[in-house]
Amino acid sequence: MKLTLTLIALILAPLSSLHAADTRYASDWASTAPKRVVKHTEPSGESLVKAVAAIQPGDQLVIAASTYSLERM
């Protein structure tokens, strides 16, 4: 068991360090903290449309995992 965990750690460590170091495609504002975080947790598509309409520049909209059905955006 210990050997298996060590091998997994050795395999995953280089991948995580590569991801953290690769900023070629990151925009200039990617590291900027949002002014406000809006969490959307309602499963209805209409409430998602309202949440998108309510965000302002600088906001971050966090959408809960779900399947949404939207008739308009």
N, C-alpha and C positions, 0 to 999 in steps of 0.2 A: 504493500500500500504506500509506504513512504517513497519508494522508488518511482511509482506511478505519479505521485504528486510532484515530485522533483522534475520529472520529465515534462509534465504539463507546464510547470512554471518556466522551464527553460525554453519551451516552444512559444509560449504566450508573451514572455518578456520582450523579445525582439520586435514582435508585431506591435505591441503597445508603444514602444519607444519610437518605432518608425512612424506610426500615426501621429504622435505628438510632435515630431520634428518636421513633418511634411506640411509646410504652410504655403506651398507654391500657389495654390488656388484660393487661399483664404483672402477675403476682402479686407480692406483697411479697418473696417468697423467690426470685424468678427470678434475681437477680444473686448469690445466695449460692453459694459454691463447695461442691461435694459433699465429704463426709468421706472417701468411698472411691469409686473408679470400678471397676466390675466389667464386664469385657469378655466378651461371649458370642460365641464364634466357631464353636461346633459346630453342624453342620447338622440335628441331630435335634431333634424337638419335645420329647421327654422331657427332654433336657438344658436346654432353655429353661424348662420348667416348674420344674426344680430350681433354676435360676438365679434365677427370680422368687421362689421360696420362700425363698431364702437371703439376699436383700437385706434390709437394715435401714433404719430411718428415717435419712435423710441420705445414703444411697447413691445412686449414679447407675448405671443399668444401660444399657450400650451394646450394642445388638444388631446383629450383622453382617447385611448385606443377604442375604436368602435367602427361600425359601418354606418355611414351617414348617407341619406338620400336627400339630394338637393334639387329643387325645381328651378331655383334661380340663385344667383350669387351676387 
